[in-house]
């Protein structure tokens, strides 16, 4: 892939990087045109960037752009294709897998002193005590929480539910290593596509259902429980609504 090349920071740093990447594309056009997966693209990039004097984060997006322009390899299209194929594989394998149902909710309010507080909760459809996990959201520790985003507390709760489901695969996924799951939310503004994609990475075939707050038991849990209980303390079997538990 060539010898170590030097680039110096300065006013033309971006331009130098662009020329560097473009030269790599042109010089290796035949090899790059055969890349047929996002993994192959990343491996080639990592090997190449180790030979040049620049940081990966400065040229990764530029590399993907030039890869598409120069040889017609579109990483976004490859990623979408891979996701669709994986989703179909998981869905097929999950047809006979256990089905879990997790209810989630986030809450944002103010103390009498005007301080904003936020909390989260997850539980099963019956809100059984053994199925409850909850806690206050600490903005300094919960990186995914944004106090300025009114939907953020609900996303924190949903993230924790997805983590619980990913953990459940090890207990309930069987030989196929997959489960089905329903995630109940009451905030229509959260990014459900992101949640489905996150779950898919851990072989969870996830559907997200929007229910009114009155029909979502996690809302009451979120508003009434005090203290904290980690989702890792929960038993996945308590969320199974269909299929053999523990299989």
Secondary structure, DSSP 8 states (H G I E B T S, - for coil): ----B----STTHHHHHHHHHHHHHHHTHHHHHT--SHHHHHHHHHHHHTTBSS-HHHHHHHHHHHHHHHH---HHHHHHHHHHHHHHHHHHHGGGS-EEEEEEEEEEEE-TTS-EEEEEEEE-TT--GGG-EEEE--TTT-TT--TT-TTHHHHHHHHHHHHHHHHHHHHH-TTTT-EEEEEEES-TTS-HHHHHHHHHHTTEEEEEEE--GGG-HHHHHHHH--S-B-GGGS-GGGGEEES-TT-
